[in-house]
Amino acid sequence: MDVPQGARLLSIGEIFDRAISVLFRNFLSLTFCFGAFLLPYSLLLSWVERSSSGKVFGAIGSAIAHPGRSTNLNLLNPAYRLDANAWWLMALGLVIFPLAGAMLVVSTAGIVNGDRPSLSSSIRRAFWRWPHAVGVLLLSVGGVAGGIFTVAATYFIWIVIWDVTTNQATFSDSAAMVYVVVVCLATFALAIAWIPWGACAFSAAALGEFGVFGALRNAWKACFRRSIAVRSLLFGFGMWAIVLVGILFSYVLAAIGIAIHQINAAAVVRLVALTEIAVFVNAAGAVFYLDAKAREQRTTT
């Protein structure tokens, strides 16, 4: 999808504002795009939670109510493991959420560029790009997890070598504390960097502009050039902040509903809130990708 000639580049605040504007102006269509997938999945999830997780939560509740029996609680017991239904549900999530996200990206990009793609055309285009979207999602998450593991393993090996050369048998408390801090900082930094990188790669794959590896490679170059890296990290930090606040707010509303004995209403409120958060995340990611693409085109011309 081409970037309109003369399009004005956006600041981070304007990207979020544009995403919110797209969400509110197309509330019903975008909510239906994602909700049509999320609602059946949520019903299946609720059923699986009642059937497979009830034993775990029952055991935990019994341990809390009767602390003296807590020694009998062993969550590694095969009786508490996920059954086949839970594994099938996880696999189904790899179909539903990337497909729904790709639909939202296609719809958002069309709206931003002045088109209004129909629901059928968005579904058709997203369906053909679904394997690429799944590949991008899995590889980007795997890359971040691999980065965190590499940092943790490298620093652990360095501490071991340091202890051996200084004739220390075990880790000191200060070394262990520093290790935890380094791993937490690495996780925090990579999680923030994953947002702009993953958003650009996922949007490029969903729009059919690159394959899996091409989308990941070009997204990295578009997000982390020297002149734009700080801006990309600010976008990632802002997205995490908005999502966490939104999730917290949705659960507060659900807790209020439960407190006043409106359990069904609380479940509906939480589902709608999580749907809108997902719509916003995908819309903001698409807007950020189009802006990053416009910036890259402007620097090469």
MOHUQUI-V168594 format. One line per field, one symbol per residue. phi: phi as a letter, one per 30 degrees, with the letter a starting at -180 (. if undefined). A space follows every 10 residues. Layout:
BEGIN
phi->???
END
This chain:
BEGIN
phi->.ddedidddc dddddddddd dddddbeddd ddedddcddd dddddddddd dccedddddd dddddbedcd dddbddeedc dddddddddd dddddddddd dddddddddd dddjcbdddd ddddddddce edddeddddd dddddddddd dddddddddd dddddcicdb dddddddddd dddddddddd dddddddddd dddddddicb dddddddddd ddcbdedbdd dddddddddd dddddddedd dddddddddc icdddddddd dddddddddd eddddddddd dddddddddc c
END
